[in-house]
Each structure stands twice: as structure tokens, then as C-alpha cells.
Amino acid sequence: MKKLKALLIQALKFFGISGIGWLIDFSVFAILHKFVGESLVLNLGVLKLDACNMISMLCGVTFVFFVSTRKTFNVNLKRFSLKKKYLLYICYQLVMMVISSLIVGGFINLFTGLDGATAFSASGVFDGNVLQKVVLFVLKPEISAKICVTPITMICNFLFMKFLSEKV
């Protein structure tokens, strides 16, 4: 029972740190889509590879790695130095970035036909106020896609970081 409680506390700490990393990731993602958008989205036939997602994730995961290795995990440095573990984590993240970016691209394709931002804007609800701007931002296909993929990547990251930090 003690181990389960300790694991839960550790996971909550990691998710808190990851939440800040996600805000960094999400902010960079939104800014990139706002200013360079489609020029960083590569069409691969029916799939899109969203490079904005890859760049933003790298910013977020770097923050999460360095803070969580200091605040959350009992880092085992017998086999690998922190620098080597960071390189392994970045390699893992590169694979995750490609996979999640393809998934984000797929969700963007799915959500583009269901563009809630356009429908919401056309409805005239909340004309001109801050709430409308927030809702319109969240309902954009690329933002909705990013929100859908985040919980999956966060859980995978926790499991990998725990293994990498404490076991390797």
C-alpha cells in the first residue's frame, strides 16, 4: 500500500510539472501555428506531419526532464549520467513526437470538417467578448487535436521517465 501511495504521489508531482511543460509546449505550438502555421505542416498523402507540434514538444519535454529529475524521481546515476539520460529521453521523445504529430495531424484532418470555431463564430453567441475569443481559440482544429493527444503522451512520458530515471 505504501508503494502504491508513493507511486501516486510521484505521478501527481510529475503531472504537475508536466502541466507546466504542457503550457510551455501549448504556448509555443499556438504561437507557431499563429505565425507560421501551414508552412510547418508537411503533407504526407492522407496524413499531415505537424512540425509545429514537434518544435513545441521539444521545449516542453526539456523543461519537464530537468525539473522532474530534480523534484520527482530518485535518479539512479550508476549506469548513465544525467546528460546521457537526457539524450535517451530526447531520443524517446523524438519517436513520440513523430507518432503524436502524425496523430495530431490526423485529428486536425478529422476536426477540420467539424470546425467548431467557424460554427461558433457564425452563431453570433458572445459577440466580441473575451469568452468568445477563448472558445474560438480552443475550438480551432489544431488546438482541439493537441488537447486530445496530450493525456496519452503525458502517461507514456511518466512511465518512461520513471523507468529511465530510477531503473536505467
C-alpha positions as CSV (number, residue, x, y, z in Angstrom):
1,M,0.0,0.0,0.0
2,K,2.9,2.4,0.8
3,K,4.4,1.7,-2.6
4,L,1.1,2.5,-4.4
5,K,0.7,5.7,-2.4
6,A,4.3,6.7,-3.2
7,L,3.7,6.0,-6.9
8,L,0.5,8.0,-6.9
9,I,2.3,11.0,-5.2
10,Q,5.1,10.7,-7.7
11,A,2.7,10.6,-10.6
12,L,0.8,13.6,-9.3
13,K,4.1,15.6,-9.0
14,F,5.1,14.6,-12.4
15,F,1.8,15.5,-13.9
16,G,2.0,18.9,-12.2
17,I,5.5,19.5,-13.7
18,S,4.2,18.1,-17.0
19,G,1.3,20.5,-16.8
20,I,3.7,23.4,-16.7
21,G,5.7,21.8,-19.5
22,W,2.4,21.4,-21.4
23,L,1.7,25.1,-21.0
24,I,5.1,25.8,-22.5
25,D,4.5,23.3,-25.3
26,F,1.0,24.5,-25.9
27,S,2.0,28.2,-26.0
28,V,4.9,27.6,-28.4
29,F,2.5,25.4,-30.5
30,A,-0.2,28.1,-30.6
31,I,2.3,30.9,-31.4
32,L,3.9,28.8,-34.2
33,H,0.5,28.0,-35.7
34,K,-0.5,31.6,-35.5
35,F,2.6,33.0,-37.2
36,V,3.9,30.2,-39.5
37,G,1.1,27.7,-39.4
38,E,0.8,25.6,-42.5
39,S,4.3,26.3,-43.7
40,L,5.5,23.9,-40.9
41,V,2.9,21.2,-41.7
42,L,4.1,18.6,-44.1
43,N,1.6,16.7,-46.2
44,L,2.3,13.0,-46.4
45,G,-0.5,11.8,-48.5
46,V,-3.5,11.3,-46.3
47,L,-1.5,12.3,-43.2
48,K,0.0,15.5,-42.1
49,L,3.2,15.8,-40.1
50,D,2.8,18.9,-37.9
51,A,6.3,20.3,-37.3
52,C,4.9,23.0,-35.0
53,N,4.0,20.2,-32.6
54,M,7.5,18.7,-32.8
55,I,9.2,22.1,-32.0
56,S,6.8,22.9,-29.2
57,M,7.1,19.4,-27.7
58,L,10.9,19.7,-27.5
59,C,10.6,22.9,-25.5
60,G,8.1,21.3,-23.1
61,V,9.9,18.0,-22.6
62,T,13.2,19.6,-21.9
63,F,11.7,21.6,-19.1
64,V,9.9,18.5,-17.7
65,F,13.1,16.4,-17.9
66,F,15.2,18.7,-15.9
67,V,12.6,19.7,-13.3
68,S,11.3,16.2,-12.7
69,T,14.7,14.6,-12.3
70,R,15.4,17.1,-9.6
71,K,11.9,17.2,-7.9
72,T,10.1,13.9,-8.6
73,F,12.3,10.9,-9.3
74,N,15.1,9.3,-7.4
75,V,17.6,9.4,-10.2
76,N,20.0,6.4,-10.4
77,L,23.3,7.7,-11.9
78,K,25.2,4.4,-11.6
79,R,24.8,3.4,-15.2
80,F,24.3,6.7,-17.1
81,S,25.0,10.3,-16.3
82,L,22.1,12.8,-16.3
83,K,23.4,14.1,-19.7
84,K,23.2,10.6,-21.2
85,K,19.7,10.1,-19.7
86,Y,18.7,13.4,-21.2
87,L,19.9,12.2,-24.6
88,L,18.0,8.9,-24.2
89,Y,14.9,10.9,-23.2
90,I,15.2,13.1,-26.2
91,C,15.6,10.1,-28.5
92,Y,12.4,8.6,-26.9
93,Q,10.7,12.0,-27.3
94,L,11.7,12.2,-31.0
95,V,9.9,8.9,-31.6
96,M,6.9,10.1,-29.6
97,M,7.0,13.5,-31.4
98,V,6.7,11.9,-34.8
99,I,4.0,9.5,-33.6
100,S,2.0,12.2,-31.8
101,S,2.5,14.7,-34.5
102,L,1.0,12.2,-37.0
103,I,-1.9,11.7,-34.7
104,V,-2.3,15.5,-34.2
105,G,-2.3,15.8,-38.0
106,G,-4.9,13.1,-38.3
107,F,-7.1,14.8,-35.7
108,I,-6.7,18.1,-37.5
109,N,-7.9,16.5,-40.7
110,L,-10.9,15.0,-38.7
111,F,-11.7,18.2,-36.9
112,T,-11.3,20.5,-39.9
113,G,-14.6,19.3,-41.3
114,L,-16.1,19.9,-37.9
115,D,-14.6,23.4,-37.4
116,G,-16.4,24.4,-34.2
117,A,-14.7,27.8,-34.2
118,T,-16.3,28.8,-37.5
119,A,-19.7,27.5,-36.5
120,F,-19.5,29.2,-33.0
121,S,-18.4,32.5,-34.6
122,A,-21.2,32.4,-37.2
123,S,-23.8,31.8,-34.5
124,G,-23.3,35.3,-33.0
125,V,-23.2,33.9,-29.5
126,F,-21.0,36.0,-27.1
127,D,-20.2,38.5,-29.9
128,G,-16.9,40.3,-29.2
129,N,-16.2,39.3,-25.7
130,V,-13.2,37.5,-24.1
131,L,-15.1,34.3,-23.6
132,Q,-15.9,34.1,-27.3
133,K,-12.2,34.6,-28.1
134,V,-11.2,31.8,-25.7
135,V,-13.8,29.4,-27.0
136,L,-12.9,30.2,-30.6
137,F,-9.3,29.5,-29.9
138,V,-9.9,26.2,-28.2
139,L,-12.3,25.1,-30.9
140,K,-9.8,25.5,-33.7
141,P,-9.0,22.1,-35.2
142,E,-5.3,22.2,-34.4
143,I,-5.9,23.2,-30.8
144,S,-8.6,20.6,-30.3
145,A,-6.3,18.0,-31.8
146,K,-3.4,18.9,-29.4
147,I,-5.8,18.7,-26.4
148,C,-6.9,15.2,-27.4
149,V,-3.4,13.8,-27.7
150,T,-1.9,15.3,-24.6
151,P,-3.2,12.8,-21.9
152,I,-1.9,9.9,-23.8
153,T,1.6,11.4,-24.2
154,M,1.6,12.5,-20.6
155,I,1.0,9.0,-19.3
156,C,3.6,7.5,-21.6
157,N,6.1,10.1,-20.6
158,F,5.6,9.4,-16.9
159,L,6.2,5.7,-17.4
160,F,9.3,6.2,-19.5
161,M,10.7,8.9,-17.2
162,K,10.2,6.7,-14.1
163,F,12.0,3.8,-15.8
164,L,14.8,5.9,-17.2
165,S,15.4,7.9,-14.0
166,E,15.2,5.1,-11.5
167,K,15.9,1.8,-13.3
168,V,18.4,2.6,-16.0
